[in-house]
Amino acid sequence: MTERNGTTKASTEAGPTPAGRCDDTAASLGDYRATFYAARLAMAVLNRDGLVLAANPAFGELVGADPAELVAATAADLTDLGADPRVWTAYREVLCGRSDRMHCTRRLKHPEGHSVWVEVTVEPLTPEPLSGEERMLLSVADISDRHDLLARLRHLQMHDPVTRLPNRALFFERLSTALETASFEPSGTGRIGLCYLDLDGFKAVNDTLGHRVGDRLLAAVAQRLTRCAEAAADRGSGRAGHLVARLGGDEFALLVEDSTGTDQLAELAQSVLDALQRPFDLAGQRLSVSASIGVVERTATGTTATGLMQAADTTLYWAKEDGKARWTLFDPERNAHRMTRQALSSTLRPAVDRGEFTLEYQPLVGLGDGRAQGVEALVRWRHPQFGTLSPNRFIALAEENGAIVELGRWVLERACHQARAWQLAHPGEPLFVSVNVAVRQVWDSDLVADVAGILAETGLPPRLLQLELTESAVMGSAGRPLQALQALSDMGVRIAIDDFGTGYSNLAYLSRLPVSVLKLDGSFVRGFRSQEHPNPADEMIVEALVALAHRLGLTVTAECVESAEQAERLRRIGCDTGQGWLYSRPVAPDRVEALLDAGRHTGA
């Protein structure tokens, strides 16, 4: 063994002869050819023009031809590399030597008739040793099993297990694709539509009957939605089917590609409502449900998936707000109003700190002598974007988000400071100031302490402050609100019921409330417009209300007095004070004194 090893070592050190190198190269090439032809991987050797120089049996089996017959065939035709422009470009880059490798996945037709998914790779080989010819190796691997597995996994990932509908991820994928293709597809309409719905009261089904019944109901709803979509697609002159998806919970979406207009979407939405109104029989449970649907239809160009869904979500909210069990079409004007409302709501609190609010005052005039007895403070918002806004644009928002507490405290403090200034300027004829108070100010703050502190700070006598609360807030007062009103009244502050007569009042309750003033809603006074065409009912109601108030020891103020005729008839009925444009529109504080001076010299 040692001698043989030594001999081997010696011969190795001596090196092979030139003839031996040629023999080894031939043997090596022979090994390569044997491996090439015996491989189970489909392979072909190509020249720089993409023509087949040699193909192994596995490649011939894949394309259904004898390997010898494939010599000089165009490889791109055999493997479908020319169908995709991007793949074709990458392939040509390798053939031309500008790229070292290309890799792609293609779907090929097998000779036996079925389709196979393959992975195609093209890369350079070392040049032919004798001729120096440059060659490429094309290999094609059958990945059908892996592709099918991935497809099944993707289907599970992209579909809802309860309804078997596409889920949110697949819906947004299809929506984005539809928007991209609709913008440049010449054969389509270039439009897109969406019905976004959820079931009214579905939570009650889960809570009372359990989630198993709830899931069955969702599956049954999905079936009906699918049938509606299929029927609508059949009516659409052969257009692509509409996508139905479950977005989560009890929310569903129907996507209409290449929509023809709002009429098409409205018809689809109505068919869905009609289908869902029929009772569901679920394992002995008979259930009836309804749905609210937001409908959006628009041009695809300039539309984003996010923007479309925001519009659909807003419109669905409108459908619920309008009473449920209905479909509502997206309205750009209504949406603009909503956006403005949202912008105002989000900037209310900072606006108080920035000093964007101001007060105007409207006189309250005695109908008997025409003299101003007080003024009502009316807040205005000098918005940097929307201009000067009246209270009806933002007070309800302030009550909703709680900003009314801070804003109301500012109004109260500012009005009391102004009233004290007028009192000092005219000590003989002091004016009271009337300030509107929201019921939320009573619940969310210590209104009694706020009023007491502001009166002490400004030096304004309590009798010169009147607080106005709406009829609905006062007439239902109990507990803390009633205690607050009583404490304010005991303090000497006057309490007024604003817009009286618009609610369903328990008139007997008035006698138990610490109220001193009723302000009649302006709708009654508008019936006094003309002596030629009076409204007797309005006059009788006002007369009865004034008489009742006086029997209870209350004074009465009429709002919206616009003419001398109205003022005279209100005076004859016995109304105590009037407020309206006859006397003055709301004005800035510096104009109040001039108006009051003029009023002192004007008879009723």
Summary of the structure (lengths in Angstrom):
residues: 604
radius of gyration: 42.6
end to end distance: 140.0
largest distance: 144.1
contacts: 1847
relative contact order: 0.05
helix: 50%
strand: 22%
